Amino acid sequence: MDGLEEAAELKLRDVYKSYQDRTRVSEVLQMEILRGAREGEDPCTLLLKATRAISLMTGSDTFADQMDRLLRGVYGEALGYQAPLEMEIQDVESRLGRIRKAAKTTENDQLQEAMELAIRSHEQRLKRLKDMLEESGKTPEANT
């Protein structure tokens, strides 16, 4: 077997392994969706898992990424559904923690200023999201 044939075989193995990995994760997500539906898990969370499974099966993350942004924006921030707001809060808190950690280690003044601005921005967004989450729980038509 020459180098070109060997490279082609390695590429084929990589493609097949990637396919197997995506299929395995998709099957796990499908089981989580069924279990979540039986246990009354939030429909927004189930929908995000379903779109992630579809994206894994098709080999494209675009669909799941678009759905994630839409659910967080429309159902979370615009309509006040709790699950998408909680997901967004977790992401903002995670980013804020990483920025704070990085800000402690940098010695570059310009970078330090940029990180401090990012911290303030994240803190404001976090407060707004938490206020929205609190308000969503007070309304009679609150979606839990």
Stockholm file with secondary structure:
# STOCKHOLM 1.0

chainA/1-144         MDGLEEAAELKLRDVYKSYQDRTRVSEVLQMEILRGAREGEDPCTLLLKATRAISLMTGSDTFADQMDRLLRGVYGEALGYQAPLEMEIQDVESRLGRIRKAAKTTENDQLQEAMELAIRSHEQRLKRLKDMLEESGKTPEANT
#=GR chainA/1-144 SS CCHHHHHHHHHHHHHHHHHHHHHHHHHHHHHHHHHHHHTTCCHHHHHHHHHHHHHHHHTCSHHHHHHHHHIIIIIIIITCCHHHHHHHHHHHHHHHHHHHHHHHHCCCHHHHHHHHHHHHHHHHHHHHHHHHHHHHHHSTTCCC
#=GC SS_cons         CCHHHHHHHHHHHHHHHHHHHHHHHHHHHHHHHHHHHHTTCCHHHHHHHHHHHHHHHHTCSHHHHHHHHHIIIIIIIITCCHHHHHHHHHHHHHHHHHHHHHHHHCCCHHHHHHHHHHHHHHHHHHHHHHHHHHHHHHSTTCCC
//
